[in-house]
Amino acid sequence: MNELTVIGIGELLWDMFPEGKRLGGAPMNFCYHCQQLGAKGYPVSAVGSDVYGADILDFLVGKQVTADFVAVDDVHPTGTVDVTVDKCGKPAYVIKEQVAWDYIPLTGEMLSLAHRADAVCFGSLAQRNGMSNKTIRTFLAAMKPESIRIFDVNLRQQYYTEEIIRESLNFCNILKLSDEELPVLAKMFRISGTVEWQLKRLRKMFDLDVVVYTRGPAGSLLISSEGISDHPGYPGDALNSVGAGDSFTATLCMGLLCGMSLDGINAHANRVATFVCSQDSATPELPDDLKGTIYA
């Protein structure tokens, strides 16, 4: 398989847990897991010219993730998020505002990356500020028509609007959302009925190739023109679910790029996410049986 170029564009930050900081942000998590699964992952974001920003760049080097498209902002600080995790492993977030990833600059090099990208993942959070919003939309518009563009809704606090959601749905061809996010979109677009009907309606409304619905430990539902794949999930002890959804999205992306069946993608993505939930990091090293050899 030729090396695939996969992009995660948006927030890059430190998750501040009671026991210490851990690198976070869905784009970085997504890129890291895609790279473990056999692609070349490029996070596109910005950090501050501060100690936290330098630590992020060092971390990326240590993880062998390219930092060429992570800008250094001399005005705004590196993003941080206060995170608490309940006894069931479910996280809660307090996200700091006016930080570097709110001001991701658009560059010619970034547009060249967009032209050759095979896939991108983006969310709603990094579009809360006008500058990053414009950068993300310009990047998406510059991609090849046949590229995979995954909108991982990733609703956080009050940092989304109907306009952001609608425009993102018009840019993407793959929608990923959770059982907590579907009711928000169903109300927003005045859709009722069963979960399956709501997902099918979203797919038709926005001409999507695949709609992906995750249910935490209860597995996931994938809907495309080829049919429906419903997976019940795998048993496991959830130590910390931070990053599990990003690992699912990465596995989904790689499966789609490599032409796997919906059932094959669904099963593998659930296996990867279950493993990540069992670890105390959003970016653990995957066991060999979950890595990229499955796509060879």
KAQUI-V65958 format. One record per helix or strand of 2 or more residues. SS is the DSSP state (H for helix, E for strand). FROM is the first residue (numbers start at 1). TO is the last residue. If there is no record, write none. Layout:
ss:SS from:FROM to:TO
ss:SS from:FROM to:TO
This chain:
ss:E from:5 to:9
ss:E from:13 to:17
ss:E from:20 to:24
ss:H from:26 to:36
ss:E from:40 to:48
ss:H from:51 to:62
ss:E from:70 to:73
ss:E from:79 to:85
ss:E from:91 to:95
ss:H from:100 to:103
ss:H from:108 to:116
ss:E from:119 to:122
ss:H from:125 to:127
ss:H from:130 to:141
ss:E from:148 to:152
ss:H from:162 to:171
ss:E from:174 to:178
ss:H from:182 to:188
ss:H from:195 to:205
ss:E from:210 to:214
ss:H from:216 to:218
ss:E from:220 to:224
ss:E from:227 to:231
ss:H from:244 to:257
ss:H from:262 to:277
ss:H from:288 to:290
ss:H from:292 to:295
